[in-house]
Amino acid sequence: MDSPDDILNSYQAMADSAAKARPLIDANDFNDPAMHGHPVSNQPGMNYLGCCALWLSMRGGLRETELLQPPFPLPATPDLFARTVIGPQLWARHIREDLSAFVDAYVRETSLYGNDYQDLVVGLNNLVDMTQVDDVVVTFVPLWTRMMERFALFIQGDAKWTARSPRPVVELATAERTSPGWEHAFLQAIEMDNLPHRQREFAISRFFALVDLAHGSHSPAVARTLLTSFRPGADASLQEAVLRALYSMPFETVWHAIVEDAQRISEAGWLADVMSLWANDYTDEQQELLCNEYAKLPETTRILMHAAASHEGHSGDPWAVKLRELDGRDPRAA
């Protein structure tokens, strides 16, 4: 019988093999309209890939036998370099051995390249997102400098090579800690999609601070306001913080807020996620409230909630099974 260590090593080997079967960077992954919330060309991904590849070329880090054509005399823009020399995918085989371990760790294992690109290309140029990066105008030099600094620390074995910039610290104003001030500030905070990247980083910190302040609230207005953040295309990582805040509030308060807003939340594609707040099952008190109130809900609301409880990703959760039983549409209720 294999030892636990052998089994873990086997799983790790499979994971490593799967990772090696994927390119380090696939430009097409960054040209998906769903990722940006609007139509895009194929330039964002080619700029992103080309910026890394051009840094490698400037260091003599590319294997010429693996390229579409040998690197041409610099200067060249990242987009042009990617299209002409690399193609839409950067693979480990493109990279010389003395740089391959760093690039794999920097791009794939830690995702630091993506963070640095957002911070130093998108952020320093006061852009909203990477779709606005124009390789004719935007300077990539700060990112290349950061890459050199990280590489130097990496080859020295210094753990500081993975250092990340801390998220901005935001202190809420006194007015924002009052009920009306908090509601106004939260509704402002969720309107961050079109802010330049650097401003959005501050907006995210403010958003988290406002959500933290809502923990444990008994206010129906706070529950309703938190639910307004569940909109089409909302950032799942931000919404997870909202879900935790809602879970900390009294069940009855949150349940009534969800019922009131079920139509909009469903249309936004979030109702199943919001309902799964209680994925570990309802308590006896929560179950009693549901038994007393569920049948009184409008038929349209019950249909929406049944659909949420039948969602592929949640249909087996205890809350979903019990809700379908209450609804009377689940065969297991008979």
WOJO-V691986 format. One record per residue. N is the residue number from 1. OMEGA is omega in radians with two decimals (999 if undefined). Layout:
N|OMEGA  N|OMEGA
//
This chain:
1|3.12  2|3.07  3|3.07  4|3.13  5|3.12  6|-3.14  7|3.12  8|3.12  9|3.12  10|3.11  11|3.13  12|3.12  13|3.11  14|3.12  15|3.12  16|3.13  17|3.12  18|3.13  19|-3.12  20|3.11  21|3.12  22|3.05  23|3.05  24|3.08  25|3.01  26|-3.07  27|-3.10  28|3.11  29|-3.06  30|3.12  31|-3.10  32|3.13  33|-3.14  34|-3.14  35|-3.05  36|3.13  37|3.10  38|3.14  39|3.13  40|3.02  41|3.07  42|-3.09  43|-3.13  44|-3.12  45|-3.14  46|3.03  47|-3.09  48|3.11  49|-3.05  50|3.12  51|3.11  52|-3.11  53|-3.13  54|3.05  55|3.11  56|-3.13  57|-3.13  58|3.09  59|-3.09  60|-3.02  61|-3.14  62|3.06  63|-3.03  64|-3.12  65|-3.10  66|-3.02  67|3.04  68|3.02  69|3.12  70|3.10  71|3.12  72|-3.09  73|3.10  74|0.18  75|3.03  76|3.10  77|3.13  78|-3.12  79|-3.14  80|-3.13  81|-3.13  82|-3.09  83|-3.00  84|-2.95  85|-2.99  86|-2.93  87|-3.03  88|-3.11  89|3.04  90|-3.11  91|3.10  92|-3.10  93|3.09  94|-2.88  95|3.11  96|-2.99  97|-3.06  98|3.12  99|-2.99  100|-3.12  101|3.12  102|-3.08  103|3.12  104|3.14  105|-3.06  106|-3.06  107|-2.96  108|-2.99  109|-3.07  110|-3.07  111|-3.12  112|3.13  113|3.12  114|3.11  115|-3.12  116|3.13  117|3.13  118|-3.06  119|-2.95  120|3.07  121|3.13  122|-3.04  123|-3.09  124|3.12  125|3.04  126|3.14  127|3.13  128|-3.14  129|-3.02  130|3.10  131|3.14  132|-3.14  133|3.11  134|-3.01  135|3.05  136|-3.03  137|-3.04  138|3.07  139|3.12  140|-3.04  141|3.13  142|3.12  143|3.11  144|3.08  145|3.10  146|3.13  147|3.10  148|3.14  149|3.14  150|-3.12  151|3.14  152|3.11  153|-3.13  154|-3.09  155|3.04  156|-3.09  157|-3.12  158|-3.11  159|-3.14  160|-3.13  161|-3.12  162|-3.08  163|3.12  164|3.07  165|3.13  166|3.07  167|3.13  168|3.09  169|-3.12  170|3.06  171|-3.13  172|3.09  173|3.14  174|-3.13  175|-3.12  176|3.12  177|3.01  178|-3.08  179|3.14  180|3.13  181|3.11  182|-3.11  183|3.13  184|-3.11  185|-3.13  186|3.13  187|3.04  188|-3.04  189|-3.10  190|3.09  191|-3.02  192|-2.97  193|-3.06  194|3.08  195|2.96  196|-2.99  197|-3.10  198|3.11  199|-3.14  200|3.09  201|3.08  202|3.13  203|3.12  204|3.11  205|3.11  206|3.10  207|-3.13  208|3.14  209|3.13  210|3.11  211|3.12  212|-3.11  213|-3.09  214|-3.10  215|3.08  216|-3.13  217|3.06  218|-3.02  219|3.04  220|3.14  221|3.12  222|3.11  223|3.14  224|-3.12  225|3.09  226|-3.11  227|3.13  228|-3.11  229|3.12  230|-3.07  231|3.11  232|3.09  233|3.12  234|-3.11  235|-3.07  236|-3.13  237|3.08  238|-3.10  239|3.08  240|3.10  241|3.11  242|3.12  243|3.12  244|3.10  245|3.13  246|-3.13  247|-3.13  248|-3.08  249|3.13  250|-3.09  251|-3.08  252|-3.14  253|-3.10  254|-3.12  255|-3.13  256|3.10  257|3.11  258|3.13  259|-3.11  260|-3.00  261|-3.00  262|-3.10  263|-3.11  264|-3.13  265|3.11  266|3.14  267|3.11  268|3.10  269|-3.03  270|-2.97  271|3.14  272|-3.14  273|3.14  274|3.14  275|-3.10  276|2.99  277|-3.06  278|-3.07  279|-3.12  280|3.08  281|3.06  282|3.01  283|3.12  284|-3.14  285|3.11  286|3.12  287|3.13  288|3.11  289|3.14  290|3.14  291|-3.11  292|-2.96  293|-2.97  294|-3.09  295|-3.13  296|-3.11  297|3.04  298|-3.12  299|-3.12  300|3.12  301|3.13  302|3.11  303|3.12  304|-3.11  305|3.07  306|3.11  307|3.11  308|-3.13  309|3.10  310|-3.12  311|-3.05  312|-3.07  313|-3.04  314|-2.97  315|3.14  316|3.14  317|-3.13  318|-3.13  319|-3.08  320|3.12  321|-3.11  322|3.13  323|3.10  324|3.09  325|3.09  326|-3.08  327|3.12  328|3.13  329|-3.13  330|-3.13  331|-3.12  332|3.14  333|-3.08  334|999
//
